[in-house]
Amino acid sequence: MYRKILLPTDGSGYAEDEVKRATKLLSEGGEIIVLSVAGKLTSSAFQSRSNVKKVNRGLYQEAEENVEHMKDLFDESVNVRGMVVVGFPAETIKKVAEEEKVDLIIISASGKSGLHRFVLGSVAEKVLKNSEIDVLLVPNK
């Protein structure tokens, strides 16, 4: 059993499987942190600042919605906290896991862009290879 679990989400369709596993592995009185990483564009010669700001607001809002959706899947008796952080997904997941001193990261084997049954998702692979914290990969069905 784990006292603190990090559950990153990108809004892909595997949330229910991750929630079930996290709930089973959480110790009594433990906490689950649902994390969504919002990407951030920078302005360039091809994009105006106002367009980039609008896109970034949209990315952040989508990340917030992903967190709220995932949190809503948990039973009310489970201690769940949501978090949205701007950054690169794999690096941010690792950093948050370390800062929050989690015992376990539960992540889907492939996310939105994965070739679901054939390739380990690039974010999941980076987290698995670079984390010193236990990682549970949830298979995609």
C-alpha positions in Angstrom: 0.0 0.0 0.0 1.2 3.5 -0.8 0.5 6.6 1.2 1.0 9.2 -1.6 0.3 8.4 -5.3 0.8 10.7 -8.3 -1.7 10.1 -11.1 -0.8 12.1 -14.2 -3.5 12.5 -16.9 -3.5 13.9 -20.4 -7.2 13.4 -20.8 -6.9 10.2 -22.8 -9.5 7.5 -22.4 -7.8 5.3 -19.8 -8.7 7.3 -16.6 -11.1 4.6 -15.2 -8.4 1.9 -15.2 -5.9 4.3 -13.5 -8.5 5.3 -10.9 -9.3 1.7 -10.0 -5.7 0.8 -9.6 -4.8 3.9 -7.6 -7.7 3.4 -5.2 -6.7 -0.3 -4.6 -3.1 0.7 -3.9 -3.8 3.7 -1.7 -3.2 3.1 2.1 -5.9 4.3 4.5 -5.5 8.0 5.1 -3.3 8.3 1.9 -3.5 10.9 -0.8 -3.8 10.8 -4.6 -2.5 13.8 -6.6 -4.1 14.1 -10.0 -1.7 16.0 -12.3 -2.1 17.4 -15.7 0.7 19.1 -17.5 -0.2 22.1 -19.6 2.0 22.8 -22.6 3.2 26.3 -23.3 3.9 27.9 -26.7 6.2 30.8 -27.1 5.7 33.6 -29.6 7.6 33.7 -32.8 7.8 35.5 -36.1 4.8 33.4 -37.3 2.6 33.8 -34.2 1.4 37.0 -32.6 1.6 37.3 -28.8 -2.2 37.5 -28.5 -2.6 34.3 -30.4 0.0 32.5 -28.4 -1.6 33.7 -25.1 -5.0 32.5 -26.3 -3.6 29.1 -27.2 -1.8 28.9 -23.8 -5.0 29.8 -22.0 -6.7 27.0 -23.9 -4.0 24.5 -23.1 -4.2 25.4 -19.4 -8.0 25.2 -19.3 -7.9 21.8 -21.0 -5.4 20.6 -18.3 -7.8 21.9 -15.6 -10.7 20.0 -17.2 -8.6 16.8 -17.4 -7.9 17.1 -13.7 -11.5 17.7 -12.7 -12.7 14.9 -14.9 -10.2 12.5 -13.2 -11.0 13.7 -9.7 -14.8 13.2 -10.4 -14.1 9.5 -11.0 -13.0 8.9 -7.4 -15.3 7.9 -4.6 -15.8 10.8 -2.1 -14.0 8.8 0.6 -10.7 9.0 -1.3 -8.4 12.0 -0.5 -7.7 13.5 -4.0 -5.9 16.7 -4.8 -5.7 18.2 -8.3 -2.7 20.0 -9.7 -2.0 21.7 -13.1 1.6 22.6 -13.9 3.0 24.2 -17.1 5.9 22.4 -18.6 7.1 19.4 -20.6 5.1 16.3 -19.5 7.8 13.7 -18.6 10.1 16.2 -16.9 7.2 17.9 -15.0 5.8 14.6 -13.8 9.2 13.5 -12.5 9.8 16.9 -10.8 6.3 17.0 -9.2 6.7 13.4 -8.0 10.0 14.3 -6.3 8.8 17.6 -4.9 5.6 16.0 -3.5 7.6 13.0 -2.2 5.2 10.5 -3.7 5.7 6.8 -3.2 4.2 5.7 -6.6 3.5 7.2 -10.0 0.6 5.5 -11.9 0.7 6.3 -15.6 -1.1 5.0 -18.7 1.2 3.0 -21.0 0.3 5.3 -23.9 -1.6 8.5 -24.0 -3.4 10.6 -26.6 -0.9 10.2 -29.3 0.2 6.6 -28.7 -0.1 3.7 -31.0 -2.0 2.1 -28.2 -1.2 -1.6 -28.3 2.2 -1.5 -30.1 4.3 1.2 -28.6 4.9 2.4 -25.0 4.0 6.1 -25.0 6.9 8.4 -25.1 5.9 10.3 -21.9 5.4 7.0 -20.0 8.7 5.7 -21.3 10.6 8.8 -20.2 9.0 8.7 -16.8 9.8 5.0 -16.4 13.4 5.4 -17.5 14.1 8.6 -15.5 12.2 8.2 -12.3 13.7 6.9 -9.1 10.2 6.6 -7.7 8.2 3.4 -8.4 6.2 3.6 -11.6 3.1 1.5 -12.4 2.3 1.4 -16.1 -1.4 0.7 -16.7 -1.9 -1.3 -19.9 -4.3 0.2 -22.5 -7.1 -2.1 -23.4 
